Amino acid sequence: MPILPRNEKTPLGIYIHVPFCNSKCEYCDFYSLPSKDEKLMDEYLKAICKHIKETGPLAPGYRVDTVYFGGGTPTFFGAEGMAAILTAVRQSFDVSPRAEITFEANPDSVTPRLLRRLRSEGFNRVSLGIQCDDDRILHALGRPHTYEQAVEAVNKIRKARYRNLSVDLMYGLPGQSLEQWQATLMNVLSLKPEHISCYGLKVEKGTPLYEYKDACGLPDDDTQADMYLAAVEILKSRGYRQYEISNFAKKGMASQHNLKYWQGGEYLGFGPDASSDFAGKRFAMVRNLRAYIEGIRDHGTVIRDIQEVPPRERAGEYLMMRLRTTAGIQQEEYERQYLLPFGP
């Protein structure tokens, strides 16, 4: 593939999956390990940097405009490891100087030193997992922090001069009422984040919460619906624009990385269980850290579930994903991109 002029390169997102946590939440079904095994972390770091460096030359026609560190808890992994991974991305890919570079964090893993270090490396967006302002509920969910720690984390983030803060909240939690959820929103709004994600709790098979879901006082479907509508109304009244089902932002502060998923953009995922949609193919990495490390080290297979997605299927996905956004479906864009009639 010839190297295209810089201004003609295709936008590309990079996702880094950091599978380490302080502890596993009761509802979490993401691939993560509650471990502080330094040797394992070092092996992961070597493997993912090697993987990034081997993959970069395969994307000469792309320019990275978003990088997202998710998990797990990337800040639990530490600033030095995160900085090393971002350096590998910059050395291996053409990264825009204006790229949105996000890291997820839990309140208990945020320190002034870590924040300063990451900001000096070019990280410019923080996604903070607050989830709730009720310590009783946080404890029941297995969250490793209090709401007071969340408030302190926001203060540290602001003192470190981050100007793009997103917070994650959950509704439909055990024992949570509509009134409590409304109060949570008002409390969190006082922190003045630029972006808020509001997710309804999903009880997934294989999680601890699934085993006792019928006995923990989960709100019913109607109450969850009322909670969602309350979030839409309250956030709109405070100047947050809803741009996707669960996401709200101040003007110009929508998550550019997440928009790639909803708008059919291309992205490459690194780390165990990370997903990719690249060069017409969709695939994922093995959902096992040891298998990922050994596969990269020994030049083995780390990719699973490779699918070549035909244009007609892509067209259907466009319709489905765009309906998640407030921008909706654009007939001209649909017909130009998929060479299919919009109507019947």
Secondary structure, 3 states (H helix, E strand, C coil): CCCCCHHHCEEEEEEEEECEECCCCCCCCCCCEECCCHHHHHHHHHHHHHHHHHHHHHCCCEEEEEEEEEECCHHHHCHHHHHHHHHHHHHHCCEEEEEEEEEEECHHHCCHHHHHHHHHHCCCEEEEEEECCCHHHHHHHCCCCCHHHHHHHHHHHHHCCCCCEEEEEEECCCCCCHHHHHHHHHHHHCCCCCEEEEEECCCCCCCHHHHCHHHCCCCCHHHHHHHHHHHHHHHHHCCCEEEECCEEECCCCCCHHHHHHHHCCEEEEECCCCEEEECCEEEEECCCHHHHHHHHHCCCCCEEEEEECCHHHHHHHHHHHHCCECCCCCHHHHHHHHCCCCCC
